Amino acid sequence: MVPENKSLKIFEEFGLTNLISKFGIVSTRSKKYTKEVKFADYVFTSNNLEILKFKVLENESSDHLPLLLEFK
């Protein structure tokens, strides 16, 4: 599912922030995943949550890359 997907936009319409889009993440898939779509995982947060850090970790143990979220 790509970040522009209509289903994902519904979460934003309810006032949640899509951290994949906000932080300009280009993929949540490792090199073990060879198909075209490079997104598998998303994080949505409420707008009043203070995000201290959000990034994709480069760990090739799966076709999904781990996501790191630090918040206050």
ABEGO torsion letter per residue (X at the ends): XBAABAAAAAAAAAGBBBAAAAAGBABABBAABABABABABBBBBBAABBBABBBBBBBAABABBBBBBBBX
